[in-house]
Amino acid sequence: MSGILVVLEQRDGKLHKMALEALAAGQQFGAGLGLPVFAAVLGSGVEQVAQSLAGYKLAKVHAIDHELLKDYTPDGFTVALKQLISAHTPSYVVFPHTYQVRDFAPKLATSLGRVLVSDVVGHRVDNDSLVAVRQLFQGKINSDVRFEGEAPFLLSVQAGAYRADTLESGSAPVEKVTPELNPGQIRTKPLELFRESARAVDLSAADIIVSVGRGIREQENIAIVQGLADALGAELAASRPICDNGWLPMERQVGSSGQTVAPKMYLAVGISGAIQHLVGMKGAKTIVAINKDPEAPIFEVADYGIVGDLFQVVPALIDELKK
Ligand SMILES: Cc1cc2nc3c(=O)[nH]c(=O)nc-3n(C[C@H](O)[C@H](O)[C@H](O)COP(=O)(O)OP(=O)(O)OC[C@H]3O[C@@H](n4cnc5c(N)ncnc54)[C@H](O)[C@@H]3O)c2cc1C
């Protein structure tokens, strides 16, 4: 193949939001390196979701279909992808840095005798090879990573690092691939999917996020910001002190030790914009900040800023939205 293979995550025939971001990354790598870009989706009955990719500028879409891939297992996905990679020898294999990818991609890389460069936030092309950019020390430092040795080179891209709305259209053939898989190769038995708690949430899939910080002062006041989230149809998120205090569950924390999110709009209420918070949300398409301190660092990344007291601004916004 000697191209770029982008492995896309789907569930029940629906692509993960980050899948198209990885595809956009793949297209940009391909454009820079002069390599064709291929996509692969895995599952059972995935032809339809594969067809939904036929309108993008891709050399081919592989629909890797097998009854044993119906439910995700690290063994099944690794065996199937290893077969595709061995048959087509792509130079680069690109994944979205989803929870599922974190689970199986290191195993796949090891089974190929390679490493996975994870959580890539950017790239450049140097002497016909890709230099990946990764963040260190909670985003304080960017590091360049070169791939050495033999292809394929595997990497995963961070949520929000590449934008799906930059995807180039085209027309791609879809090819069904049936991997050789037998039940004996799969050592785990998937049970029903569940979320850890009833309120668990995958913030990386949210279009609008309203996020609350220490400016809210007390737990009881969270209801005010929840009201704004409800009025916008948004998910509620928070900075770390809010979750450390137990005012909101940990799964709603955004930042270097929380979730990385890339919604269409991120509204930061009473959040200062510490680097550990910014690394988790600066990929949002539009950032709105409400803060009483005009010097707060959050305004450096904000597209729109309201300098004011959140206890006045938020109720006024809710009133306007309700109108
Ligand atoms: C290893 C490590 C990992 C970390 N990981 C994370 C992480 O994942 N996520 C994270 O968020 N943080 C993380 N932190 C913590 C981070 O450094 C900051 O301490 C934290 O983000 C600050 O949260 P905050 O903005 O809510 O609070 P503060 O920094 O206290 O900011 C509160 C803001 O509210 C404003 N404000 C106050 N009252 C009002 C009002 N009435 N109206 C409007 N504005 C008001 C203030 O002007 C201020 O800007 C981490 C720290 C470390 C060391």
The ligand as an SDF file (V2000), in Angstrom:
LIG
                    3D

 53 58  0  0  0  0  0  0  0  0999 V2000
   -0.1690   17.7770   38.0270 C   0  0  0  0  0  0  0  0  0  0  0  0
   -1.3430   18.7100   37.9350 C   0  0  0  0  0  0  0  0  0  0  0  0
   -2.4340   18.3400   37.1660 C   0  0  0  0  0  0  0  0  0  0  0  0
   -3.5290   19.1900   37.0600 C   0  0  0  0  0  0  0  0  0  0  0  0
   -4.5830   18.8090   36.2730 N   0  0  0  0  0  0  0  0  0  0  0  0
   -5.6060   19.6630   36.1030 C   0  0  0  0  0  0  0  0  0  0  0  0
   -6.7000   19.3390   35.2490 C   0  0  0  0  0  0  0  0  0  0  0  0
   -6.7790   18.2590   34.6610 O   0  0  0  0  0  0  0  0  0  0  0  0
   -7.6960   20.2430   35.1100 N   0  0  0  0  0  0  0  0  0  0  0  0
   -7.6910   21.4580   35.7540 C   0  0  0  0  0  0  0  0  0  0  0  0
   -8.6400   22.2280   35.5440 O   0  0  0  0  0  0  0  0  0  0  0  0
   -6.6850   21.7660   36.5660 N   0  0  0  0  0  0  0  0  0  0  0  0
   -5.6510   20.9070   36.7790 C   0  0  0  0  0  0  0  0  0  0  0  0
   -4.6580   21.2500   37.6460 N   0  0  0  0  0  0  0  0  0  0  0  0
   -4.8320   22.4450   38.5020 C   0  0  0  0  0  0  0  0  0  0  0  0
   -4.4980   23.7410   37.8090 C   0  0  0  0  0  0  0  0  0  0  0  0
   -3.1360   24.0240   37.9740 O   0  0  0  0  0  0  0  0  0  0  0  0
   -5.3070   24.9100   38.4220 C   0  0  0  0  0  0  0  0  0  0  0  0
   -5.0510   24.9590   39.8060 O   0  0  0  0  0  0  0  0  0  0  0  0
   -6.8080   24.7900   38.2100 C   0  0  0  0  0  0  0  0  0  0  0  0
   -7.0840   24.5740   36.8300 O   0  0  0  0  0  0  0  0  0  0  0  0
   -7.4860   26.0800   38.6630 C   0  0  0  0  0  0  0  0  0  0  0  0
   -8.8790   25.9170   38.5920 O   0  0  0  0  0  0  0  0  0  0  0  0
   -9.8440   27.1660   38.4620 P   0  0  0  0  0  0  0  0  0  0  0  0
   -9.5130   27.9330   37.2360 O   0  0  0  0  0  0  0  0  0  0  0  0
  -11.2230   26.6790   38.6180 O   0  0  0  0  0  0  0  0  0  0  0  0
   -9.5030   28.0060   39.7890 O   0  0  0  0  0  0  0  0  0  0  0  0
   -8.6970   29.3380   40.0090 P   0  0  0  0  0  0  0  0  0  0  0  0
   -7.3550   29.2910   39.3560 O   0  0  0  0  0  0  0  0  0  0  0  0
   -8.7750   29.6370   41.4420 O   0  0  0  0  0  0  0  0  0  0  0  0
   -9.5410   30.4130   39.1890 O   0  0  0  0  0  0  0  0  0  0  0  0
  -10.8100   30.8750   39.5480 C   0  0  0  0  0  0  0  0  0  0  0  0
  -11.1630   31.9960   38.6000 C   0  0  0  0  0  0  0  0  0  0  0  0
  -12.4820   32.4300   38.8610 O   0  0  0  0  0  0  0  0  0  0  0  0
  -12.5280   33.8330   38.7120 C   0  0  0  0  0  0  0  0  0  0  0  0
  -13.6330   34.3230   39.5300 N   0  0  0  0  0  0  0  0  0  0  0  0
  -13.7370   34.3570   40.8780 C   0  0  0  0  0  0  0  0  0  0  0  0
  -14.9370   34.8200   41.2630 N   0  0  0  0  0  0  0  0  0  0  0  0
  -15.6040   35.1170   40.1290 C   0  0  0  0  0  0  0  0  0  0  0  0
  -16.8980   35.6510   39.8500 C   0  0  0  0  0  0  0  0  0  0  0  0
  -17.7610   35.9540   40.8210 N   0  0  0  0  0  0  0  0  0  0  0  0
  -17.2570   35.8220   38.5520 N   0  0  0  0  0  0  0  0  0  0  0  0
  -16.4100   35.5260   37.5400 C   0  0  0  0  0  0  0  0  0  0  0  0
  -15.1800   35.0060   37.7550 N   0  0  0  0  0  0  0  0  0  0  0  0
  -14.7810   34.8070   39.0260 C   0  0  0  0  0  0  0  0  0  0  0  0
  -11.1840   34.3270   39.1940 C   0  0  0  0  0  0  0  0  0  0  0  0
  -10.8730   35.5920   38.6000 O   0  0  0  0  0  0  0  0  0  0  0  0
  -10.2530   33.2260   38.6990 C   0  0  0  0  0  0  0  0  0  0  0  0
   -9.7200   33.5290   37.4140 O   0  0  0  0  0  0  0  0  0  0  0  0
   -3.5450   20.4190   37.7560 C   0  0  0  0  0  0  0  0  0  0  0  0
   -2.4480   20.7870   38.5350 C   0  0  0  0  0  0  0  0  0  0  0  0
   -1.3610   19.9520   38.6280 C   0  0  0  0  0  0  0  0  0  0  0  0
   -0.1800   20.3810   39.4610 C   0  0  0  0  0  0  0  0  0  0  0  0
  1  2  1  0
  2  3  1  0
  2 52  2  0
  3  4  2  0
  4  5  1  0
  4 50  1  0
  5  6  2  0
  6  7  1  0
  6 13  1  0
  7  8  2  0
  7  9  1  0
  9 10  1  0
 10 11  2  0
 10 12  1  0
 12 13  2  0
 13 14  1  0
 14 15  1  0
 14 50  1  0
 15 16  1  0
 16 17  1  0
 16 18  1  0
 18 19  1  0
 18 20  1  0
 20 21  1  0
 20 22  1  0
 22 23  1  0
 23 24  1  0
 24 25  2  0
 24 26  1  0
 24 27  1  0
 27 28  1  0
 28 29  2  0
 28 30  1  0
 28 31  1  0
 31 32  1  0
 32 33  1  0
 33 34  1  0
 33 48  1  0
 34 35  1  0
 35 36  1  0
 35 46  1  0
 36 37  1  0
 36 45  1  0
 37 38  2  0
 38 39  1  0
 39 40  1  0
 39 45  2  0
 40 41  1  0
 40 42  2  0
 42 43  1  0
 43 44  2  0
 44 45  1  0
 46 47  1  0
 46 48  1  0
 48 49  1  0
 50 51  2  0
 51 52  1  0
 52 53  1  0
M  END
$$$$
